[in-house]
Amino acid sequence: MYQGLLVIDADAHKIENPLVMRDYLDSEYQDRIGLTIDSLGDQRARIADFNPATGKNDLVRMFPQPQGLGKGGFRTLHPETTLGAMFNKIRLEHMNQEGIDVQVIYGTLNLVFSSIIDKDFAIALCRAYNNYIAEDCRGYGGRLQPIGVLPLQDVDAAVAEMHRCVNELGMIGVAVAPNLPIPHPKAPEAFPEIRTCKTIGHPDFHPLLQAAVDLDIALGIHGGPGSSMVGGISDHMETFVLTHIFVQRNQQQLALARMVFDGAFERFPTLRVGFLEGGCGWLPDLAHAFHEHWEKRIRDFDPKHPYRPSLIEYTKLMIQERGSHNNINLMNQAKNLFDLLWNAQHDPTKIDDASLYEHYDLRHRDPLEYFERGQIFTSFESDDPGPSYLHISMGEVGKRVACFSGDYGHWDGVLQNCVRDAATVADYDREHLGLLLGGNALALYGDRLRQSLPKELLAETGSKAIV
């Protein structure tokens, strides 16, 4: 706790040893995952994936991607938290040291499972990880809360695995990738090097979103570099530093924008989604862009009746600007140009084309309402000043979207004084601070987290922030 306030690390991590996790895999897949060393001496996971070119399981892939555009992790083991991310004895010591009551634990290697081409292999890996992490977190009095992972390659299997994670393994939520890489239509033979994607808001994933609503659990969206997922600007960077600057933000921004404008939050008004490990400082600008484009291009936009000046006014202004020494010639030019630009034969009122009405179904809902309804959450780390200005740029709702994350186990996480630093980066009032340190995480993960908390935690904190 921090000064009597509940502290929930909403996005901590397990570092899985593939050789240990392999023991949880079905025997037919065990020889297809292991460890290797790349040309720079860095440790990578080695996965034998299905190869569309040969029809065999001989496409050797290293995760994270070791080199080239979109390069993944490099020398990422954290000197303070790597062992704790592997062994819970040290993890609990660190939690007690820093005053963290609960860690919600996502994986590390499992963040790439939705990039695997072999659908059945991906399903088996997800099941193996979920069994492994559920067993790993048992017996700690609810302080370690594992998050399951789902195979986006098969929606039916993902829905079934979500139900298993919650109903059989007792998990409070599941993780999904921000997008599923798919072959680019212009270069299908070059997949996965050249690719496009389906984001998590795509209609194909609606059964998965519906299942999360039915189970009343949060979806934690979590991307990563070097994974073959579409990463925006990061896809055009060839060093890990530059890739990492953009990858999490861009993947989360893409996923959030598509969920908003493809109508996922409209269709599922009680769905709760955490957009994690990308910080929160980007959120106000993106939210403003959502509102502005909705207001000007959806709510007030009428593509059937675009602006069209009169020919007389257009010609008059053209003569005034170009001079009156050759009015007849200018009038002919004006008419020709006018007809070219606003040809009556292309009257938009006679075009029966649904594409004229972009996101037409959203015309009655300002995207900012999805924040107000408590459907959208982000995370922030202890050295991130973002939470201190969200309420200035977004109003009161800006206090209710950011969840504290130590990013425990990853190279850029901070251990020493992580809670204290997060709490003192600004002069927060107690209720606001309570939301940031624990209340917003409770709102995201919902009753399943609240009911699994040790009773003494709920009894000791008496803060409105956890109600």
C-alpha positions as CSV (number, residue, x, y, z in Angstrom):
1,M,0.0,0.0,0.0
2,Y,1.0,3.6,-0.3
3,Q,-0.2,5.8,2.5
4,G,-3.2,3.6,3.0
5,L,-4.1,3.4,-0.7
6,L,-4.3,0.1,-2.5
7,V,-1.6,-0.4,-5.1
8,I,-2.2,-2.6,-8.1
9,D,0.4,-3.1,-10.8
10,A,-1.9,-3.4,-13.8
11,D,0.7,-4.7,-16.2
12,A,3.6,-6.7,-14.8
13,H,5.3,-9.5,-16.7
14,K,6.4,-13.1,-16.5
15,I,9.6,-14.0,-18.3
16,E,8.8,-17.5,-19.5
17,N,11.6,-20.0,-20.1
18,P,10.6,-21.7,-23.3
19,L,12.3,-24.9,-22.1
20,V,10.1,-24.9,-19.0
21,M,6.9,-24.0,-20.8
22,R,7.7,-26.7,-23.3
23,D,6.8,-29.2,-20.6
24,Y,3.2,-28.0,-20.7
25,L,3.0,-28.4,-24.5
26,D,1.4,-31.4,-26.2
27,S,4.2,-33.8,-27.1
28,E,3.7,-33.4,-30.8
29,Y,4.8,-29.7,-30.6
30,Q,7.5,-29.9,-28.0
31,D,10.4,-30.1,-30.5
32,R,9.2,-26.9,-32.3
33,I,10.1,-24.5,-29.6
34,G,13.4,-23.8,-28.0
35,L,16.2,-21.3,-27.4
36,T,18.9,-20.1,-29.7
37,I,21.6,-17.4,-29.9
38,D,21.6,-14.9,-32.7
39,S,24.6,-13.5,-34.6
40,L,25.1,-10.8,-32.0
41,G,25.1,-13.2,-29.1
42,D,21.6,-12.4,-27.9
43,Q,19.2,-15.1,-26.7
44,R,16.1,-15.6,-28.8
45,A,13.2,-18.0,-28.8
46,R,13.4,-20.4,-31.8
47,I,10.1,-21.5,-33.2
48,A,9.6,-23.9,-36.2
49,D,6.5,-22.5,-37.9
50,F,4.5,-23.7,-40.9
51,N,6.1,-22.7,-44.1
52,P,3.5,-21.8,-46.8
53,A,6.3,-22.2,-49.5
54,T,7.1,-25.8,-48.7
55,G,4.0,-27.0,-46.9
56,K,6.1,-28.2,-44.0
57,N,6.9,-27.0,-40.5
58,D,10.4,-25.8,-41.5
59,L,10.0,-22.0,-41.3
60,V,12.5,-21.2,-38.6
61,R,11.6,-18.0,-36.9
62,M,13.3,-16.2,-34.1
63,F,11.4,-14.1,-31.6
64,P,11.8,-11.2,-31.1
65,Q,13.0,-10.6,-34.6
66,P,16.8,-10.2,-34.4
67,Q,17.5,-7.7,-37.2
68,G,16.0,-5.7,-40.0
69,L,13.0,-3.4,-40.2
70,G,10.9,-3.6,-37.0
71,K,13.8,-5.2,-35.1
72,G,12.7,-6.6,-31.8
73,G,14.2,-6.8,-28.3
74,F,18.0,-6.6,-27.9
75,R,19.9,-7.1,-24.6
76,T,16.6,-6.7,-22.7
77,L,17.2,-8.6,-19.4
78,H,16.7,-6.2,-16.5
79,P,19.5,-6.4,-13.8
80,E,17.0,-5.8,-11.0
81,T,13.9,-7.7,-12.1
82,T,14.8,-10.5,-14.5
83,L,15.1,-13.1,-11.7
84,G,11.9,-11.9,-10.1
85,A,10.1,-12.1,-13.4
86,M,11.1,-15.8,-13.4
87,F,10.9,-16.7,-9.8
88,N,8.0,-15.6,-7.6
89,K,10.0,-15.6,-4.3
90,I,12.0,-12.7,-5.5
91,R,8.9,-11.1,-7.1
92,L,7.1,-11.0,-3.8
93,E,10.1,-9.6,-2.0
94,H,10.2,-6.7,-4.5
95,M,6.4,-6.2,-4.2
96,N,6.7,-5.9,-0.4
97,Q,9.7,-3.6,-0.8
98,E,7.9,-1.2,-3.0
99,G,4.4,-1.4,-1.5
100,I,2.7,-3.2,-4.4
101,D,-0.3,-5.2,-3.1
102,V,-1.2,-7.0,-6.4
103,Q,0.5,-7.7,-9.7
104,V,-1.6,-8.4,-12.8
105,I,0.8,-10.6,-14.8
106,Y,1.1,-10.8,-18.6
107,G,3.6,-12.9,-20.4
108,T,6.6,-11.9,-22.6
109,L,7.2,-14.6,-25.2
110,N,3.5,-15.2,-25.4
111,L,3.0,-11.7,-26.8
112,V,4.1,-13.1,-30.2
113,F,1.8,-16.1,-30.3
114,S,-0.7,-14.4,-32.6
115,S,2.1,-14.0,-35.2
116,I,2.6,-17.7,-35.7
117,I,1.3,-19.0,-39.0
118,D,0.4,-22.5,-37.9
119,K,-3.0,-22.1,-36.3
120,D,-3.0,-25.4,-34.4
121,F,0.5,-24.7,-33.0
122,A,-0.6,-21.3,-31.8
123,I,-3.6,-22.8,-30.1
124,A,-1.4,-25.3,-28.4
125,L,1.1,-22.7,-27.3
126,C,-1.7,-20.5,-25.8
127,R,-3.1,-23.5,-23.8
128,A,0.3,-24.5,-22.6
129,Y,1.1,-21.0,-21.4
130,N,-2.2,-20.6,-19.7
131,N,-1.8,-23.8,-17.8
132,Y,1.8,-22.9,-16.9
133,I,1.0,-19.3,-15.7
134,A,-2.1,-20.3,-13.8
135,E,-0.2,-23.0,-11.9
136,D,2.7,-20.6,-11.4
137,C,0.6,-17.9,-9.7
138,R,-1.4,-20.2,-7.3
139,G,-0.9,-20.1,-3.6
140,Y,0.0,-16.4,-3.1
141,G,-3.2,-15.2,-1.5
142,G,-4.5,-13.4,-4.6
143,R,-1.5,-11.1,-4.9
144,L,-0.4,-12.6,-8.3
145,Q,-3.2,-12.4,-10.9
146,P,-2.3,-14.2,-14.1
147,I,-3.8,-13.1,-17.4
148,G,-4.4,-15.7,-20.1
149,V,-3.5,-15.4,-23.8
150,L,-5.7,-16.1,-26.8
151,P,-4.9,-17.4,-30.3
152,L,-6.4,-14.8,-32.7
153,Q,-5.7,-17.2,-35.6
154,D,-8.9,-19.2,-34.7
155,V,-11.7,-17.1,-33.2
156,D,-13.7,-20.2,-32.1
157,A,-10.7,-21.6,-30.3
158,A,-10.0,-18.2,-28.8
159,V,-13.5,-18.0,-27.4
160,A,-13.3,-21.5,-26.0
161,E,-9.9,-20.7,-24.4
162,M,-11.2,-17.5,-22.9
163,H,-14.0,-19.5,-21.1
164,R,-11.4,-22.0,-20.0
165,C,-9.1,-19.3,-18.6
166,V,-11.9,-17.8,-16.6
167,N,-14.1,-20.7,-15.6
168,E,-11.5,-23.4,-15.1
169,L,-8.2,-21.6,-14.4
170,G,-9.8,-18.8,-12.4
171,M,-8.2,-15.9,-14.3
172,I,-9.5,-12.3,-14.1
173,G,-8.9,-11.4,-17.8
174,V,-7.2,-12.3,-21.0
175,A,-4.7,-10.7,-23.3
176,V,-5.0,-10.3,-27.0
177,A,-2.7,-8.9,-29.6
178,P,-3.6,-5.5,-31.1
179,N,-3.7,-7.0,-34.5
180,L,-3.4,-10.3,-36.4
181,P,-0.8,-10.2,-39.2
182,I,-2.2,-11.4,-42.5
183,P,-0.8,-11.6,-46.1
184,H,-0.7,-8.4,-48.0
185,P,-3.0,-8.7,-51.0
186,K,-0.3,-7.3,-53.3
187,A,2.4,-9.7,-52.1
188,P,0.8,-12.8,-50.6
189,E,3.9,-14.9,-51.3
190,A,6.1,-12.6,-49.2
191,F,4.2,-13.1,-45.9
192,P,5.2,-12.6,-43.1
193,E,7.9,-10.2,-44.1
194,I,5.4,-8.2,-46.1
195,R,2.0,-8.1,-44.4
196,T,-1.1,-6.1,-43.4
197,C,-3.4,-6.9,-40.5
198,K,-6.8,-7.3,-39.0
199,T,-7.1,-5.3,-35.8
200,I,-8.8,-6.6,-32.8
201,G,-11.9,-4.5,-33.5
202,H,-12.5,-6.3,-36.9
203,P,-16.0,-7.9,-37.2
204,D,-14.3,-11.3,-37.4
205,F,-13.3,-10.9,-33.7
206,H,-16.8,-9.8,-32.5
207,P,-17.5,-13.3,-31.1
208,L,-14.4,-12.8,-28.9
209,L,-15.5,-9.4,-27.8
210,Q,-19.0,-10.7,-27.0
211,A,-17.5,-13.5,-24.9
212,A,-15.5,-11.0,-22.9
213,V,-18.8,-9.1,-22.3
214,D,-20.6,-12.2,-21.3
215,L,-17.9,-13.2,-18.8
216,D,-17.6,-9.6,-17.6
217,I,-13.8,-9.6,-18.0
218,A,-11.3,-7.1,-19.3
219,L,-9.4,-7.5,-22.6
220,G,-5.8,-6.5,-22.1
221,I,-4.3,-5.4,-25.5
222,H,-0.6,-6.0,-25.6
223,G,1.7,-5.7,-28.5
224,G,5.5,-5.9,-28.9
225,P,8.4,-5.3,-31.2
226,G,9.9,-7.9,-33.5
227,S,6.7,-9.9,-33.6
228,S,5.4,-9.6,-37.2
229,M,2.4,-7.7,-35.9
230,V,1.9,-4.5,-37.8
231,G,3.7,-1.7,-35.9
232,G,3.1,1.5,-37.8
233,I,6.1,3.8,-37.9
234,S,8.2,1.1,-36.1
235,D,7.9,-1.2,-39.1
236,H,10.3,1.3,-40.9
237,M,13.0,1.3,-38.2
238,E,16.0,-1.0,-38.1
239,T,17.3,-0.4,-34.6
240,F,15.6,-1.6,-31.4
241,V,15.8,1.9,-29.9
242,L,13.9,3.5,-32.7
243,T,11.5,0.6,-33.1
244,H,10.6,0.6,-29.4
245,I,10.0,4.4,-29.4
246,F,7.0,3.8,-31.7
247,V,5.9,0.2,-31.6
248,Q,3.8,0.1,-28.4
249,R,2.2,3.5,-29.0
250,N,1.5,2.9,-32.7
251,Q,0.0,-0.6,-32.1
252,Q,-2.2,0.7,-29.4
253,Q,-3.3,3.8,-31.3
254,L,-4.2,1.6,-34.3
255,A,-6.1,-0.8,-32.2
256,L,-8.0,1.9,-30.3
257,A,-8.9,3.9,-33.5
258,R,-10.2,0.8,-35.3
259,M,-12.2,-0.3,-32.3
260,V,-13.8,3.2,-32.0
261,F,-14.5,3.8,-35.7
262,D,-15.3,0.2,-36.7
263,G,-18.1,0.4,-34.0
264,A,-16.8,-2.2,-31.5
265,F,-17.5,0.0,-28.5
266,E,-20.9,0.9,-29.9
267,R,-21.8,-2.7,-30.5
268,F,-20.5,-3.8,-27.1
269,P,-21.3,-0.9,-24.7
270,T,-20.0,-2.7,-21.6
271,L,-16.8,-4.0,-23.0
272,R,-13.7,-2.9,-21.0
273,V,-10.3,-2.8,-22.8
274,G,-6.9,-1.9,-21.5
275,F,-4.4,-0.5,-24.0
276,L,-1.2,-1.4,-22.2
277,E,2.5,-0.7,-22.2
278,G,2.2,2.2,-24.6
279,G,2.0,4.9,-21.9
280,C,-0.8,7.4,-21.7
281,G,0.6,10.7,-22.9
282,W,-0.6,10.2,-26.4
283,L,-4.2,9.7,-25.4
284,P,-5.4,13.3,-25.2
285,D,-4.2,14.2,-28.7
286,L,-5.8,11.0,-30.2
287,A,-9.0,11.6,-28.3
288,H,-9.2,15.1,-29.6
289,A,-8.6,13.9,-33.1
290,F,-11.4,11.3,-32.7
291,H,-13.8,14.0,-31.6
292,E,-12.8,16.5,-34.3
293,H,-13.1,14.0,-37.1
294,W,-16.3,12.6,-35.8
295,E,-17.8,16.1,-35.5
296,K,-16.7,17.4,-38.8
297,R,-16.6,14.3,-41.0
298,I,-19.4,12.1,-39.5
299,R,-22.0,14.0,-37.5
300,D,-22.1,17.1,-39.7
301,F,-20.8,15.7,-43.0
302,D,-23.2,15.2,-45.9
303,P,-21.3,13.7,-48.9
304,K,-24.5,13.7,-50.9
305,H,-24.6,17.5,-50.9
306,P,-21.0,18.8,-51.1
307,Y,-20.3,22.4,-51.5
308,R,-20.6,23.7,-55.1
309,P,-20.2,27.4,-55.8
310,S,-22.3,29.1,-58.5
311,L,-20.8,29.5,-62.0
312,I,-21.6,33.2,-62.0
313,E,-19.8,33.9,-58.7
314,Y,-16.9,31.7,-59.7
315,T,-16.5,33.5,-63.1
316,K,-16.9,36.9,-61.5
317,L,-14.1,36.2,-59.0
318,M,-11.9,34.8,-61.7
319,I,-12.3,37.9,-63.8
320,Q,-11.5,40.2,-60.9
321,E,-8.4,38.3,-60.0
322,R,-7.0,37.8,-63.5
323,G,-8.0,41.1,-65.0
324,S,-10.7,42.3,-67.5
325,H,-8.6,42.6,-70.7
326,N,-10.0,39.3,-72.1
327,N,-13.3,38.6,-70.4
328,I,-14.7,36.3,-73.0
329,N,-11.7,34.0,-72.9
330,L,-11.6,34.0,-69.1
331,M,-15.4,33.2,-69.0
332,N,-14.8,30.3,-71.4
333,Q,-11.9,29.1,-69.2
334,A,-13.9,29.4,-66.1
335,K,-16.8,27.5,-67.5
336,N,-14.6,24.7,-68.8
337,L,-12.8,24.4,-65.4
338,F,-16.1,24.7,-63.5
339,D,-17.6,21.8,-65.6
340,L,-14.5,19.7,-65.0
341,L,-14.5,20.2,-61.2
342,W,-18.3,20.1,-60.7
343,N,-19.6,18.0,-63.6
344,A,-23.3,17.5,-63.3
345,Q,-22.9,14.0,-64.7
346,H,-21.1,13.1,-61.5
347,D,-23.9,14.4,-59.2
348,P,-23.2,12.7,-55.8
349,T,-26.9,12.6,-55.0
350,K,-27.2,10.0,-57.7
351,I,-24.3,7.8,-56.4
352,D,-25.5,4.8,-54.5
353,D,-22.3,4.1,-52.8
354,A,-22.0,3.2,-49.1
355,S,-18.4,4.4,-49.0
356,L,-19.6,8.0,-49.3
357,Y,-20.7,7.6,-45.7
358,E,-17.7,6.7,-43.7
359,H,-18.5,5.3,-40.2
360,Y,-22.1,6.3,-40.8
361,D,-23.4,4.2,-37.9
362,L,-21.4,6.4,-35.4
363,R,-23.1,9.7,-36.4
364,H,-25.0,9.9,-33.1
365,R,-22.2,9.0,-30.7
366,D,-19.2,11.2,-29.9
367,P,-16.2,8.9,-29.4
368,L,-15.4,10.7,-26.1
369,E,-18.5,9.0,-24.6
370,Y,-16.6,5.7,-24.7
371,F,-14.2,7.2,-22.2
372,E,-17.0,8.5,-20.1
373,R,-18.6,5.1,-20.1
374,G,-15.5,3.5,-18.6
375,Q,-14.6,1.3,-21.6
376,I,-11.1,2.5,-22.4
377,F,-8.1,2.4,-20.1
378,T,-4.4,2.9,-20.5
379,S,-1.3,2.3,-18.3
380,F,1.5,4.4,-17.1
381,E,4.9,3.7,-15.6
382,S,6.5,5.4,-12.6
383,D,8.6,7.8,-14.8
384,D,5.7,8.8,-17.0
385,P,4.3,12.3,-16.3
386,G,1.2,11.6,-18.5
387,P,-1.3,11.1,-15.7
388,S,-0.6,14.5,-14.3
389,Y,-2.1,16.2,-17.3
390,L,-4.8,13.8,-18.6
391,H,-7.4,15.5,-16.4
392,I,-6.3,19.0,-17.7
393,S,-6.6,17.9,-21.4
394,M,-9.5,15.5,-21.1
395,G,-11.5,16.8,-18.1
396,E,-12.6,14.7,-15.2
397,V,-12.6,11.5,-17.2
398,G,-8.9,12.0,-17.6
399,K,-8.6,10.9,-14.0
400,R,-10.2,7.6,-14.6
401,V,-8.4,6.1,-17.6
402,A,-4.7,5.5,-16.5
403,C,-3.6,2.5,-14.4
404,F,-0.3,2.2,-12.7
405,S,2.2,-0.3,-14.2
406,G,5.7,-1.1,-13.0
407,D,6.3,-3.0,-16.3
408,Y,8.0,-5.4,-13.9
409,G,10.4,-7.8,-15.7
410,H,10.9,-5.8,-18.8
411,W,14.1,-3.8,-19.6
412,D,12.4,-0.4,-19.4
413,G,10.5,-1.0,-16.2
414,V,11.6,0.8,-13.0
415,L,11.8,-1.1,-9.7
416,Q,13.3,1.3,-7.1
417,N,10.8,3.7,-5.6
418,C,8.4,3.0,-8.5
419,V,5.2,3.5,-6.5
420,R,6.6,6.6,-4.6
421,D,7.7,8.2,-7.8
422,A,4.4,7.6,-9.6
423,A,2.6,9.1,-6.6
424,T,4.7,12.2,-6.3
425,V,5.2,13.2,-9.9
426,A,2.4,15.7,-9.4
427,D,0.5,17.1,-6.4
428,Y,-2.5,14.7,-6.7
429,D,-5.4,14.9,-4.3
430,R,-6.0,11.7,-2.4
431,E,-9.0,10.5,-4.4
432,H,-7.2,11.1,-7.7
433,L,-4.1,9.3,-6.5
434,G,-6.2,6.4,-5.3
435,L,-7.6,6.0,-8.8
436,L,-4.2,6.0,-10.4
437,L,-2.6,3.6,-8.0
438,G,-5.4,1.1,-7.8
439,G,-8.9,2.3,-8.4
440,N,-8.6,2.5,-12.2
441,A,-7.2,-1.0,-12.3
442,L,-10.1,-2.3,-10.3
443,A,-12.5,-0.6,-12.8
444,L,-10.7,-2.2,-15.7
445,Y,-10.5,-5.7,-14.4
446,G,-13.8,-5.6,-12.6
447,D,-15.4,-7.8,-10.0
448,R,-13.3,-10.8,-10.7
449,L,-10.2,-8.9,-9.4
450,R,-12.1,-7.2,-6.6
451,Q,-13.5,-10.4,-5.3
452,S,-10.1,-12.1,-5.4
453,L,-8.3,-9.5,-3.4
454,P,-7.3,-10.4,0.2
455,K,-10.0,-9.1,2.4
456,E,-7.6,-7.3,4.6
457,L,-6.6,-5.1,1.7
458,L,-10.1,-4.0,1.1
459,A,-10.7,-3.5,4.8
460,E,-7.6,-1.4,5.4
461,T,-8.0,1.0,2.6
462,G,-11.3,2.7,3.1
463,S,-10.8,4.8,0.0
464,K,-13.6,5.8,-2.4
465,A,-11.1,5.0,-5.2
466,I,-11.8,1.2,-4.9
467,V,-15.6,1.4,-4.9
